[in-house]
Amino acid sequence: MTPFGRRLFLSALGAGVAAPVTTHAQRAADPPNNPDVAIIGAGVAGVTAARALMATGKCVLVIEARDRIGGRTFTDPTTFGFAFDHGAQWIEAGKTNPAMAIVREAAAKASLDRSEQAIFLAGKELSKEDYARFEKIAQNATRKIEEVLKKLPDFVVGKLLVPQDPLERLAYAMMGPLEQGVENGELSARDFTRQPEAEPQYSVAEGMGAMIARWGAKVPVKLGARVVRVDSTGTQVMVETTAGQIRASAAIVTLPTGVLATGKIGFSPQLSAAKRDAIAQLPMASFNKVALLFSRQVIDAPAGRNVTGLTRKDLAFDSIVRPANREAALVFVGGALARALEDEGGRAAVTFAVSALAEIYGNDLRGAVAKSHATQWGKDPYATGSWSVARPGHADKRLVVAEPHHDRVFFAGEATDPVWATRVGGAYASGLRAAKEALAVPALQRR
Ligand SMILES: Cc1cc2nc3c(=O)[nH]c(=O)nc-3n(C[C@H](O)[C@H](O)[C@H](O)COP(=O)(O)OP(=O)(O)OC[C@H]3O[C@@H](n4cnc5c(N)ncnc54)[C@H](O)[C@@H]3O)c2cc1C
């Protein structure tokens, strides 16, 4: 079992999605000024929509604020001697996850994740009995949530699951902060149970971000252009960016809900009150990664082991030690701890990660850190967090964010998918859906 996968829970719900034909008539180097469809954001949703529209012969332009494509997928292939994905890394529920279509289209090879999980409390590994108890706690927690959901439309997970001891604290932390990026006190039971089971879980050796960059390389993208306004009051949609205006018959907006909620992108006419409220009810979760490279062997564990625990200060973390057989580690933090470490800034997250591992593998490790990097997705102005989470009582708002605006402006992005939200698979499925919606615009059918 590995991080970012809903373990031990529920059966898969999603259905496979047909892969678009990839006949790219356009060249990435030659972006059109007046495309049929302007797509805002070159993450997985934007690239998917672009590829699907290009496959039907439509002319598209993706407008991206960063100087790269991929959005919340990004691989650093060199610094640590293994592919370090700052964002998405795994494809969970691989039998039904729409993201497996990307693997096929990119002709990548997905490997099944078989890493074993070791659990530690205050530096000490669980006894055999405690492992069995831990498993039971997790299973009972899921069952209890499902039982209550039969009677209530939704509730706050933290009100039902109140930990009585460290083992329960860790088991529940693995559902909320380490899994969803929010504390259980903010977690919607309905939004949580919507998600398909994590297993089987896959990854690609080149890194998810590298695969997405390769797969999206032929899509025409205007990089370094931040969208500030989308005006659909005229006959065409006018997209105003920091690098000029683009006019199109339709637009697809794929921005994270946290970015939309800042209000820095104006819409004419204004988004409906229902849509603005729905965006506000889907704030961004906090989940960050710390990569550590050691100058010598300091971790006595098999390559790729998933180590999860509560520190002596009762702080929950997840990690992969010795990834790709390197003297390295990836430490994951979520929820309030991730937010606090990001707010503290400097080396706070790295210090936490090193201390958490030193409690298990010994203090020798502290002096052996040769390289480190901590992600800060919350401070990233083009992400504002890791993924969308529904506030309790608002899981259905994903469909409201997905609704078209003014007939010619469509919405995609992980937050808008009713099943696969939060994940790459949700972004992919939403991109296909929005492309289909855009194709129904009369001006596009005439071409
Ligand atoms: C740390 C972390 C770990 C994760 N792990 C996993 C995992 O293992 N498996 C998984 O399935 N998912 C994972 N995810 C979630 C996954 O990365 C996202 O669900 C998915 O990448 C979202 O794609 P998207 O296209 O919806 O949004 P994005 O990738 O955010 O794309 C939106 C694009 O819009 C751009 N943009 C923003 N503002 C503007 C503007 N004003 N003008 C123009 N462009 C703009 C952004 O730069 C970005 O490129 C993880 C995320 C994080 C942060």
The ligand as an SDF file (V2000), in Angstrom:
LIG
                    3D

 53 58  0  0  0  0  0  0  0  0999 V2000
    1.1850   16.6580   -3.9780 C   0  0  0  0  0  0  0  0  0  0  0  0
    0.1190   16.0690   -4.8600 C   0  0  0  0  0  0  0  0  0  0  0  0
    0.0060   14.6980   -4.9990 C   0  0  0  0  0  0  0  0  0  0  0  0
   -0.9730   14.1430   -5.8340 C   0  0  0  0  0  0  0  0  0  0  0  0
   -1.0120   12.8100   -5.9930 N   0  0  0  0  0  0  0  0  0  0  0  0
   -1.8770   12.2780   -6.8870 C   0  0  0  0  0  0  0  0  0  0  0  0
   -1.7950   10.9110   -7.2350 C   0  0  0  0  0  0  0  0  0  0  0  0
   -0.9100   10.1930   -6.7760 O   0  0  0  0  0  0  0  0  0  0  0  0
   -2.7210   10.4250   -8.1210 N   0  0  0  0  0  0  0  0  0  0  0  0
   -3.6750   11.2290   -8.6870 C   0  0  0  0  0  0  0  0  0  0  0  0
   -4.4790   10.7230   -9.4850 O   0  0  0  0  0  0  0  0  0  0  0  0
   -3.7470   12.5310   -8.4040 N   0  0  0  0  0  0  0  0  0  0  0  0
   -2.8650   13.0810   -7.5310 C   0  0  0  0  0  0  0  0  0  0  0  0
   -2.8790   14.4240   -7.3010 N   0  0  0  0  0  0  0  0  0  0  0  0
   -3.9550   15.2490   -7.9040 C   0  0  0  0  0  0  0  0  0  0  0  0
   -3.6940   15.5530   -9.4010 C   0  0  0  0  0  0  0  0  0  0  0  0
   -2.4060   16.1060   -9.5500 O   0  0  0  0  0  0  0  0  0  0  0  0
   -4.7390   16.5270   -9.9160 C   0  0  0  0  0  0  0  0  0  0  0  0
   -6.0410   16.0300   -9.6570 O   0  0  0  0  0  0  0  0  0  0  0  0
   -4.6620   16.7750  -11.4480 C   0  0  0  0  0  0  0  0  0  0  0  0
   -3.3390   16.8980  -11.8810 O   0  0  0  0  0  0  0  0  0  0  0  0
   -5.4650   18.0350  -11.7530 C   0  0  0  0  0  0  0  0  0  0  0  0
   -5.4430   18.3050  -13.1410 O   0  0  0  0  0  0  0  0  0  0  0  0
   -6.2980   19.5380  -13.6930 P   0  0  0  0  0  0  0  0  0  0  0  0
   -6.0500   19.6290  -15.1410 O   0  0  0  0  0  0  0  0  0  0  0  0
   -7.6910   19.4340  -13.2050 O   0  0  0  0  0  0  0  0  0  0  0  0
   -5.7120   20.8310  -12.9400 O   0  0  0  0  0  0  0  0  0  0  0  0
   -4.2130   21.4960  -13.0180 P   0  0  0  0  0  0  0  0  0  0  0  0
   -3.2000   20.4520  -13.2080 O   0  0  0  0  0  0  0  0  0  0  0  0
   -4.1210   22.3450  -11.8350 O   0  0  0  0  0  0  0  0  0  0  0  0
   -4.3200   22.3650  -14.3470 O   0  0  0  0  0  0  0  0  0  0  0  0
   -4.7780   23.6950  -14.3570 C   0  0  0  0  0  0  0  0  0  0  0  0
   -3.7720   24.5420  -15.1260 C   0  0  0  0  0  0  0  0  0  0  0  0
   -4.2230   25.9000  -15.1180 O   0  0  0  0  0  0  0  0  0  0  0  0
   -3.0980   26.7540  -15.0050 C   0  0  0  0  0  0  0  0  0  0  0  0
   -3.5340   28.0730  -14.5270 N   0  0  0  0  0  0  0  0  0  0  0  0
   -3.8680   28.4460  -13.2760 C   0  0  0  0  0  0  0  0  0  0  0  0
   -4.2560   29.7340  -13.2690 N   0  0  0  0  0  0  0  0  0  0  0  0
   -4.1860   30.1770  -14.5380 C   0  0  0  0  0  0  0  0  0  0  0  0
   -4.4970   31.4080  -15.1960 C   0  0  0  0  0  0  0  0  0  0  0  0
   -4.9800   32.4720  -14.5280 N   0  0  0  0  0  0  0  0  0  0  0  0
   -4.3040   31.4980  -16.5310 N   0  0  0  0  0  0  0  0  0  0  0  0
   -3.8300   30.4390  -17.2580 C   0  0  0  0  0  0  0  0  0  0  0  0
   -3.5320   29.2580  -16.6850 N   0  0  0  0  0  0  0  0  0  0  0  0
   -3.7160   29.1280  -15.3490 C   0  0  0  0  0  0  0  0  0  0  0  0
   -2.2120   26.0180  -14.0350 C   0  0  0  0  0  0  0  0  0  0  0  0
   -0.8780   26.4550  -14.1000 O   0  0  0  0  0  0  0  0  0  0  0  0
   -2.3870   24.5700  -14.4870 C   0  0  0  0  0  0  0  0  0  0  0  0
   -1.4060   24.2050  -15.4420 O   0  0  0  0  0  0  0  0  0  0  0  0
   -1.8890   15.0030   -6.5020 C   0  0  0  0  0  0  0  0  0  0  0  0
   -1.7670   16.3870   -6.3710 C   0  0  0  0  0  0  0  0  0  0  0  0
   -0.7710   16.9250   -5.5700 C   0  0  0  0  0  0  0  0  0  0  0  0
   -0.6310   18.4250   -5.4850 C   0  0  0  0  0  0  0  0  0  0  0  0
  1  2  1  0
  2  3  1  0
  2 52  2  0
  3  4  2  0
  4  5  1  0
  4 50  1  0
  5  6  2  0
  6  7  1  0
  6 13  1  0
  7  8  2  0
  7  9  1  0
  9 10  1  0
 10 11  2  0
 10 12  1  0
 12 13  2  0
 13 14  1  0
 14 15  1  0
 14 50  1  0
 15 16  1  0
 16 17  1  0
 16 18  1  0
 18 19  1  0
 18 20  1  0
 20 21  1  0
 20 22  1  0
 22 23  1  0
 23 24  1  0
 24 25  2  0
 24 26  1  0
 24 27  1  0
 27 28  1  0
 28 29  2  0
 28 30  1  0
 28 31  1  0
 31 32  1  0
 32 33  1  0
 33 34  1  0
 33 48  1  0
 34 35  1  0
 35 36  1  0
 35 46  1  0
 36 37  1  0
 36 45  1  0
 37 38  2  0
 38 39  1  0
 39 40  1  0
 39 45  2  0
 40 41  1  0
 40 42  2  0
 42 43  1  0
 43 44  2  0
 44 45  1  0
 46 47  1  0
 46 48  1  0
 48 49  1  0
 50 51  2  0
 51 52  1  0
 52 53  1  0
M  END
$$$$
